[in-house]
Each structure stands twice: as C-alpha cells, then as structure tokens.
Amino acid sequence: MSKTILYAKSAYELIKIMSNNPGTQVVGGCTQIEDIPEKFISTHGIKELAQIVRHERYLDVGPGATLSELLAVGQTHLPPIIYEALTNIATPFIRNIATIGGNICAKDHKHTLFAPLMALDARLEFRNQNETRTENIRNFKGVPEGFILSNIRIPLLDAELSIFRRIGAERNITPQSASFAFLADTEKYSLLKVHLAFAGPFTFHSQELENSLIGKRLPLTQKDIIQIENQVDEEFSKAATDKMMSVVTRQQFTNLVRYSFEQLT
C-alpha cells in the first residue's frame, strides 16, 4: 500500500497542511513506529520546532529536537533527573534520530521521559491556526484534534534528592517497560516538597498524596516509611485498576518507593 508523505518548512505550514489534509499524522524520528501511517508529515527540518532555549527558570524545547540535542545542553544545564533519563534511552544512534515530541506522544505506552517530566511539572504547548493552549503533562491524554505539539517547557529544578529508574528491558521499550521519578526537598528537618511519578502502561501521580507528605518530620523512621508505602500503594492500586501490568513491574515500583523514602532516614 502506498504512503503519502507531506512536507512543511515551518510550524505554520505544518498546521495549515494538517488542516487541509484531515487524518494526517505528525511524526518525529519514527524510531518506535512499527507501521508507518498511510498519510504523515514529519517535524524533521522545521527549525522552530527543534529549538532549545534556556531561560533562568525553565527550558523551552521544541518537539522536533532530538534526544541527543537535548542531552547536548549538558549535565550542568539540565535537571539531573532529565539528564539521567536521557542517558538511559536506547543507544546514541537512536538518540540522534528520536525526538522529545515522539517520546512524549507515543501511543498506548508512555516512554522513558514521561515520569521525570511529570515529576518536574513540565507544561506542553499546543497550537492550531487560531489558538494556543497549554497543559500540564500530568493531564496529557493526547494532542488535541487539529493541533500540533509546539513546545515543551521544562522547569529547571535541582532537587536535593533526585532519583530516576527505568523498569524492564534495558535500552528497549516493551509492555513491561516503565519509568520512575522521585524528587524531594527538605527544610529544617521537615519535608518541604516531594514529587513521585510512574509512567509505562499507565501513568501515576497523586497531588493529594504529595500534599499529605509536606511538613513530614525528618529523618523518617521505619514506621513512617511503612505508613507512606501503604499510602502510595493504596493510591497506586486505584490508578492501576483494570490496567495491564506484570507482577514484577508492580513489585519493582513498590521497591523503588521504599528505596526513595529510605534516603530521607
């Protein structure tokens, strides 16, 4: 079956082509697409969608920027949790092709960067011919109809405690793959801020849980950790209802939760 490949030189032209060609799928490096869409347009070559601009408090990253280009920003200029996640994605060859937009917008299964971006409260920008919308990545379900992902804003946070782990096969995405992210800041022997995120076959993040932990006395005791672990398990079970997840993945998540809070003892 023949494929229709469309090309655009700018974000405006990309949006216009999509408007005139309903059903056209936007793709990045196509490193995770098993079946090429019948009609598609790539962000490759659109400079404004591949820009990386560093501000004082955040980093603006175009969805067409490759993972290698983001990694090249440097360890000292990226949130540690993002740098760690990037170095755990595939191989340098794949990172030269794969885009951050493709990593975020992968269907059915959330890829490696999703959990750390959730932990950082990253925001996504979407554009069509008439409107620009922004959304917290924690609420992201898919690019709105008729819009393109035009920017990813990553807060430049350097938490006191930053933990990232991949779950599942190394350098490859499988149904058992997932990512885990944990950030924490302390102040005067108490927990000032904590962010915990999981992404894979589904996403997990609980604002209510995080808020309940603010002000927790430090160092944590083993009793505290068991109590927190039970809280997380209860919230995670709600999110995991009717979701396909292996027993091993679930146990690894539990182990990582325990390990993360043990660093605060």
N, C-alpha and C positions, 0 to 999 in steps of 0.2 A: 504494500500500500504506500502511495506517495505521501511525502510530508511537505507541508507548506512552511517555509522559513521566511520570517519577516525581519526587517532590519530598521533600526532607528538610530539617529545621531544625537538625540537629546531626549531628556525626560519628557518634555512637552510633546515631541514627535511620537515617543513611545505611547503616551496616554492617548494621543489622537488616533494612532493606528489601532489600538485596542478598542477604542470607541467605535471605529468603523469596521472592525472585524470581531464581532462577538464570539466568545469561545476560545479566543487566542490565549495561550498560556505563557506567562513570563517565566523564563528560566535563567539560571546563573551558569555555573560551570558544568551542570548535568552529571556530576560525579555520583549522585545517588538515584538517578532516574533510570529505572530498568527498561521502561517503554517510552520512547520519545513521543510526545504529543503529536497529533496529526497536524496541528497548526500552532506554531510557537514563535516567540521572539525573545532574543537574549539581551541581557543588560551589558554584555561584553562590548567594549568600545565606547560606551556612554560615560564620558569623563565625569560629569556632575554626579553620577550615581556611584562613582568609585572613589570619591574624595574622602579623605580622612582629615578632619580639622580638630586640633586640640585647643580647648578653651581652658580657663582656670579651673573650673569645677566639673567639666564634663568633656567627653569626646564625641563628636559627631562623625558617624561612619556611614557612608553610602552603601546600600545593599549590594552593589556590584563590586565592592572592594574584596579582594581575595583574602583568605585567611593568612597567607604569607605576608601580604601588605600590612595587615593589621598587626601581625607579630613583629614586623619590622619597625613599628613605632617604638619598640624597645621595652625591656623589662622595667626600667625605671619610670616609664611614662604610661604604663598600663596598670590597672588594678591587678594585684598579684593573682587573684582568682581567675581573671581572664587570661593572663599570660600562661598560667598553669594549664588551663583548659585547652588553649590553642596548641600547646606543645604535646598534648595527648591526642590530638586529632590526626588520624591516618599517618601519612608519610609526607615529607617535604614536597614530593612531586604532586600529590593530591592537593596539598595546601596551596600550591601555586595556581591551581585551577578552581578549586571550590571557593564559593563566595559566602560572606556572612549572611546575606539575604537567603541564600539557598539553605544554609544551616538552620536558620530560624523558621523558614516557611515549609520545611519538609513535611509532607503529609503523613498522617497516621501515627508516626513515631517521632518524638522530639529528640533532636540530636544534642551533641555534646555541650554547645554553648548555652543552651536554653536555661538550665538550672542556675549557672552563675549569673546570667543576665537577669533572671528573676530575683536572685538574692540582692543584686545591686539596684533593683527598681528601675531598670532600663525602660525607656519610652520609645515607642515606634511611631513614625510619622507616615501617613498615607495621603496620596494626592490623586485627584482626578482633574478634569478640565476646569472645574468651578470651585473646588473646595479642598482644604487641607484639614485632616483630622489627626489627633494624637491619642495614643492609648498606652497604658501601662502594659508591658509584655506579660504580666501575670494574668491579664484578662484576654490575651490574644487567642482567638479561635481560628482565624484565617483572614487573609486580605479581603476587605470589603469588595463586593461586586462593583466592577468599573473603576477601581482604584489600583494604584501601584504602591508598593512599599518604597518610600523615597528617602528615609533616613532612620538610623538607629542612634539614639542618644544614650551614651553610657556614662553614668556618674563616675568621677574619678575618686573613688573611696579607697582608703588604705586602712582597713580594719586592723585592730590589734591581733585578732585571731582570724585567720583566713584558711579554710580547708576546702579543697576540691578533690573529688574522687570519681573515676569512671567505674562503672559496674558492667561486667560482661566481657565479651571478646576484645582483646587488645587490637587497636588500630582498625576496627571494623564495626559497623552498625548491624546488630542482629535484633530479633524480637526480645532478647534478654538484656540488651544494652540500656543503660540509664546513666544519668549524671547526678551527682550530689554536691550541694554547695552549702557552706556554713560560714557566716560572718558574725563576729561578736566584738563589742567594745565595752570596756569597763570604766568605772569611775568611783574612787573612794570605797573600794571593797564591795561594790554592787554592780550588777549587770545593767549597763546603760542601754544597750541595743543588741538585738540578736535577729539574724535572718537565716532561715533554713529553707532550702528548696530541693525538690526532686523532680526530674523530668526524664521520661522514657516512653513507656506505653501510655502514660498519662502524666499530668503534672500535679504536684502537690506543693502547696504553700498555705499557711494559715496565719493571717494577720491577728486573729484572736489569740492564738497560741503565743505568738511573739509578744503581743502586748501584755499577756499574763506573766511573762518572764521578766519584764522590765522592773528593775529595782530589786531583783533577787539577790540575797546576801551572798557574798563571796568570801572565801572559797566555798564551792559547793561540796556538800557531804555526799556520801554514798546514798543516803536516804533521799536527798534532793534529786540525785540523778535517776534513781528508780522512779520517783514521782514524775519527773519530767518525761522520762522514757514512756511511762504509761499514758501521759497526756498526748504525746506525739503519736503513739500507737493508736490511740482512740481516734484522733483526727485523721491519721493516715488511712485507717480502716474505712472511714466514711468516704474518702476520696477514691479508694481502691475498689469500692463496691462495683461488681459486675465488670471489672477490668481484668484483662488477661495479663497475669504476671506470675512468674515462676516463684516457687517457694524459696529458691536460692536467692533470687533478687530481693525478695521481701526480707530475708534474714540479713542480707548484706546491708540493706538500708537501716535496719534496727541496730546492727553492729556499728555503723558509721555515726548514728545518732548518739549512741553511748560513748563512743570514742571522742566525739566532738565536745560533749559536755564534760567529759573527764579532763579535758585540757583546762577546765576552769576550777579544778580542785586545788 
